[in-house]
């Protein structure tokens, strides 16, 4: 019996990938020789990013360069998916998106996801409010820290020289001095010594742009958390379930620059990341962060949604991820993209628009809910195979070679979608040259 549901998200397809891995990249092999294949009924989407077509050219000079380098015709397996993600070496252009203090994101599923992300050699982000909500207890204490449990699971499985751990801090985290606590904790020394620790300043998220984190708590927890958070009885008349609200923090471009300078000066061994919600000034925000020395800028599109949020925000607030990436244009540094990622086509589109890597959030939780031991690994394997197939079809052999020219949006070229005129329409006289 599975515990999670994800309405509006391709949950069944993700669960199938968690079970079957790369086999799900292709049609059912049992239908081979008996079925004629074409575009599926679900290929047209209201999502801006999914509407873009991936368009290989006819002439491929980079394929020729690869052929000369290899002294043979290149294959899709020659595509190198390794990349640098926010100062870390990653085996894939993927990372595990932030799960904060929500029930789904801070329990056993998150620990399983951490362990599998480590085995994949991709970075992992730990979300906000973990310590203010769950506490921070060291080895030997009666209760283990939820944050430390995830870090230990990651460290136990991480290969040498790959991956990394990123810890977010929000307003309430700052009050708890989360980064100071972690930076001085011996448990984090292996990450610091190997250059695989980063701190991420969170200014917002795609699920609820302009708001802070929200979770549902019972009456007893609400009484405990009310000392640090705003708690409101808006869910039922008896107040048995209440909403715990975090503050989003207040930022201007100068405040952001000062925050990033503070992070770089006080935690010189940790990488510096910053996460933005999909705001209308996202291009200015990203450039401000890069100019202040951020190792990575994460853009969380409005399609994101692992956290609890008001329905009006999920449905109506924030720019779509594609609009964010197109506004930013050519990035000045490492750009990370999240929002509805679960398969290789969407990932390639984001990478072609300038992202260095894409984050798996809801898809990762659904995958580990389907198979706690290997679900995320199989999902990532299927995405990796699609990435290699798609990138090689574009005549390219590295993630960094992708470019906006690899995409085509029908609405940008309405004339191109019209029917090709007949000879009589194009040349009424019917003349031949």
N, C-alpha and C positions, 0 to 999 in steps of 0.2 A: 504494500500500500504506500503510494507516494504521498508526501506531505505538502508539496508546493503546487500552486497553480499559477499560470501567467496569462490571464485573459488578454487578447489582442496581440499576443506574441506567438510565433510558430513553435509552440511547446512540443507538439507531437513530433515534428521534424527534429528538434533538438534532442529529444529523448531517444529517437531512433539513432542519431549520431552517437550519443553516449553509449548505446548498446553495441552498435555495429561499426562505428568508426568510418574508415575510408570507403567502405562498401556503399554508404549512403550518398557518395558523390555521384554515383552512376544510377541509371535506371535498374530495376530489378533484373538480374541476369537471367532469371527464368523466362522472361519475355523475349529474350534475344532470338531473332529469326521468326518471331510470330507477331511482333508489334512494330508499327511505324511510329517513329518518335518525332515530336515537334514541340514548340513552346507550350509550357503548362498553362492551365487556366489561371493560375495565380501569379503570372509574371508581371502583370500591370499593377502597380502599387500607387497609393496616394502619397507615399513617402518620396520627398524630393530626391534623396540620394539613390533610392532604388529605381527611379525613373530614368536615370542616366544609362545609356547603352555603352558597353565596353567595345571599342572599335579598333581592331587591329588594322594596320596599314598593309598595303600590298608589298611595298618595298621596305626591306628590313636591314639597314646597314649594320645595326648592332648584332644581328644574327650572323652576318658575314664576319664581323670582328670575332665573335665567339667561335665560329667555325675555324677561322685561321688559328686562333689561340689553342683550340683543342685538336686540330688536325683531323676533324671529323664533323659530321653534321651534329649540331647540338640538339639535345633532348630536353624535355621539361624538367627532368631530374637535375639538370645542370643549373637551374635557377637557385641562387644563393639567397636564402631567407634570413640569414643572420643580419643583425643590425645593432646599432647603439641606441639605447632607449634611456634618455635622461641621464647620461653618464655611465650607464650599465651596459654590459654585453648581454645581448639576448639572442637566443637561438632562433626565435621567430619574431616577426613584427607584431607581437601580441603582448598584453600584460593583463594581470588580474585586477579588475577595477575595484574601487573602494567599497567594502562592506563595513558599515559603521555599527552602531549599537542597536540596530533593529533586531528583532527576535530571529528572523531568518538569516541575518548576516553576521551574527556574533556567536552562534552556537556550533554544533558539531559539523554542520555542512561547511561552514567557513574554514574549519580546521582541515577537513578533507580537501577542500579546494586549495588551501595553502600548500599542503603536501604535494598535490599533483602539479601545481604551478611550479614548484621547486624542481620536480623531476623533469618538467618540460624545459627548464632553464630560462623561464621568463620572469620579469619582475612582478611583485605583488604589492598592492596598495592596501593599507589598513585604514579604515575610515575614521571619522571624527567621533568624539564623545565616548570612546571605549573606556577610558579610565574614569571620567566623571560618573559614568553610569555603573560600570562593573568593578571598579576599583583596580588596585595594582598591588598584588601580593607576590612576594618572592618565594623561592624554593623553601620548603619546610613549613610554610604556613598552611592552615587548614584548607583554604580555598585558593586555587590557582587563578592568576589573572587571565582573562579571556584573551587579552592582547598578547601576553607572553606565550600562551599556549599556541597561538597561531605562529608566532615567530619561531618557537622551538620546533614545531612541525615542519616549517619551511627549512630551517637550518639542517635538520636531520636528513633531509632528502635532497638538498641543493647540490648540484655538481660544482666542482671547483671552477672559479672564473666566470660563472654565468649567473644571471638573475640578480636580484636585489630586493630589499624590503623598503617600502616607502610608508611613512607614518604621517597621517594628516593631523592638523591642529586647527581647531575652530576657536571661537571666543571662550567657551567654557573650558576647552582643553588648555588654553593659555592661562586661565585662572588656576588650573591644576598643575601648571608648569610641566606639561607632558614632555616636551622636547628636552628640557633640562634633566628630567628624570631618566629618560631613555639614554641620553648621551653619556651619562655618568654610570649607567648600570653595566656591570661586568657581563651580563647576559648578551649585551649588544656589541661587545668587543670584537667577536669574530666578524661581524658585519662592518664595523669601522675599520678594522685592520685590513680587510680585503676590499675596501672601497665600495661596499654594497649596501650602504644605508643612505636614505634620503628623507628629508622632511618636506611635506607638501603643505603649503598655505592654502587653505580652502576658503574661497570667497563666495561660493555658491554651487548649485548643482542643477542638472537639467530637469529633474523631476519637479522642482519647485523654485524657479528662478526668483531671487529677491527675498526668499524665506530661509530660515535656518532649518536644521534637522527636526524631524517629528517622529515620535513613537507612541504606541499605545501602551499604557501601564495600568496595573490594577490599583485599588485604593491604597493598599499598604505601601507599594513602591512610590506612588505619587506623593505620599507624605514624606518619604525619605528624600526624594529627588527635588521637592519643592524648595529646598535650601539652595540649590544651584540652578534650577531651571524654572521657567514659567510652566505651570500645570493648569489646564483648564478642563472643567466639567462640561464638555460640549457633545459627548457621545451618547449618554443615556441619562435619564432623569435622576437616577439614584447615585450616579458618580462612581459606579463600580469599575468602569473603564474610563480612563481619562487620557487626554492628549498632553504629552510632555513636549514642550517647544524649546528649541535652542535659538539663540539670536544669530542673525546672519553676519554680524560685524559690519562696520562702516568703512568704506574705502573711497579714496580719491586717487588720482594717479600718483600724487606725492606720498600719500600714506603707503601705497603699495611699494613704491621705491624704497621707502624707509624700512618697511617690514623685511623686504628681501635683503637689504644691506645688513640689517640686524641678524638675519639668519646666517648669512655668509660669514659675518664677523664672529658670532658666538658659537657657531657649529662648523668650523672650517673643514672637518673631515666628512661631513655629510653633504650630499648633493642637495640642491635647492630646486624644488618643484613648486608650481602654483596651479591651482584649479579654478577655472572660471565657469559660471553658468552661461547659457547662450544669450547674452545681452546684445542689444543693438549696436553697442560700441566695442564689440569683441575684438575687432582689428586693432583699435587703439590700445585696448587692455593688453593684448598679446605682445604688441611691440614694446609697451612700457615694461612688461616683465622681462622680456629678453634683453632690453637695454640696461636693466638693473642687474643682470647677471644670472637670471633663472636658467637652470640646466634643462628644464622641461616646462612647457605650458600645456595643460590639459584643458580641452574644450569639451564640455559635457552637453551634447545636443538635447533638444527638447524631447527627443525620442527615448531618452534614458528613463529608468524607473525601477530601481530595486527598492527604493525607500518609500515610506508612508508619506502621502501628500494629498492635499485637497484635490478632488476630481477636476475642478475648474482649472487648476494649474496643469494637471496632466494633459488636459484636452485643449487648452487655449493659450498658454503662456510660454514665451520663449521662442527663439529662432530654431528652425530645423537645423540639424547638423550640417547638411549640405550648404545652407545659406551662411552658416558660420565660417566654414572652410573657404567658401568662395569670397567672402568679405576679407578674410585674412590674406588670401592670395599666397604668393611665394613667402614661406615663413623665414624669419630671421634666425631661427634656432630650432630645437627639437619640439615638434608639435605632436601632441597625442590627442586622439579622438575617441569619444565614447558615445553610445546612443544606438541601441538596437542592433548591435553586432552579434552575428551568430553563424555566418557562412562567408565563403571566400569572395563572392562577388561584391558584397557590400564593403568588405575590407579593402579590396582592390580599389574601389571607387574613392574611399577616404584616403588611401595611400596616394592615389594619383592626384588628389587635390592638395597634397602637401604634408599629410600626416606621416610621421615616422613609424608609428605603431598604433594599433587600435586596442581598446579595452573590452574585455568580456565581463559583463556584470550579471544581468538576469540569466543569460545563457549558461554562464558558469554554474550558478546556483541550481538551475534546472538539471544540468548535466550531472552534478554530484548528487542531487536528489535521486536521479535515476540509477546511478551506480557510484556509491561513495568511494570506491577504490580506484576506478579507472575512467569514470565518465567524462571528466574534463579533459583527460589526456586523449581519449578517442575523439571528442569534439574538436580539439586543437589539431589532431592529426588530419581530420577531414578538411578543416580549413586550410591547413598547410598544403595538402595535395591540390586543392582548388587554386590556391595562390600560385603554385608552380605551374599548373596548367594554363591559367589565365595570363600570367606574366610572360611565359614563353610564347603564347599565342600572339602577344603584342610585339614579339621580336626582341624582348629584353630579358636580362638574366640576373637582375638584382632589384631589390625593392626600391632603392634610391633612384633607379632609372625611370620609374613611372612618372607620368607627367599629365597635366590637364588635357593635353591633346589626345590622350587615350580614351577620353569620354565624350559623349555626345548627348545633349538634351534636346528632345523633339521641340519643346516650347521655345528654345533659342533659335530654331531654324524652321519656322512654320512652313516656309515654301518647300523645304526639303521633304515634308511629309505628304505633299500633294501628289496626285497621280502623274506619272510621266506623260507629257503630251504626246498625242499620236502624230504621225508624220503629217497628216493633213492639217492638224492644228499648228504644228511648228513651221510647216512650209506649205501654205495653201496651194502654191503652184505645183507642188510635187516635184520640184526640180531636184536633180542630183548634182553634186559638185563635180 
